[in-house]
Every structure is written in C-alpha cells, then in structure tokens.
C-alpha cells in the first residue's frame, strides 16, 4: 500500500465485511426490507449512509486483517473497531473511549498509519 488512503479503503472494506457477517447471523431482515417490498416509502430523508458500498474484500483478506489488527495496541484496535465497524463519529469515539476532545482524530490517524506499516498485510494485499 502506498499511503493512508489505501489503508483507509481496505479498512472500510474490513468494516463492511464485519457488518455483513453480523447481519448474516441475525436470521431476520430489517423492517425496512418488508416496507420496501410493500412499496412503502421510507419515513426518513435520504442519507449518504444509504448509498450501497459493495464488498470487494475476500474472506481470507478480512481474516488476515483481523489477525493484524488484533496484534495492535488496545487503543488503536478499539478506535479502528469503533470507526470502521460500529461507524461511530470521531466525537462519539472520544466520548466512548474517555479521551480528550480532538485526540480521537489523531488516534485514528495513528491507527491507520500503524495498520499500513504492518508487514503481514502489505504482503497479503499485494
């Protein structure tokens, strides 16, 4: 990977992969799926989060990323989990982790840079 943007793109896919894995285990579709089938309009306005993001990462690559992220410092892997899997905003992360305001974005940048420099993923993603 050449820069943090590539690392970010891989982490977005990793988060999406995890969210899809969680959705598969629920066993029941969300209520909005039934409403769409019945032709009902949604009760809320359009949100950027509703734009579909397609999964392009393989299970094997996601599992390699899991292993690498698990080897990271607790704060770094926590910020990655909260940002990419739980889709929390930086301010929410700061509050959840009990860190000072404006330190969340720096912690996230450090986590992404650390992930990018870990040797195992660079070889597997090449």
Secondary structure as GFF3:
##gff-version 3
##sequence-region A 1 126
A	DSSP	alpha_helix	4	26	.	.	.	ID=ss1
A	DSSP	alpha_helix	31	37	.	.	.	ID=ss2
A	DSSP	three_ten_helix	48	50	.	.	.	ID=ss3
A	DSSP	alpha_helix	59	70	.	.	.	ID=ss4
A	DSSP	alpha_helix	74	80	.	.	.	ID=ss5
A	DSSP	pi_helix	81	85	.	.	.	ID=ss6
A	DSSP	alpha_helix	90	97	.	.	.	ID=ss7
A	DSSP	alpha_helix	103	117	.	.	.	ID=ss8
A	DSSP	alpha_helix	119	125	.	.	.	ID=ss9
###
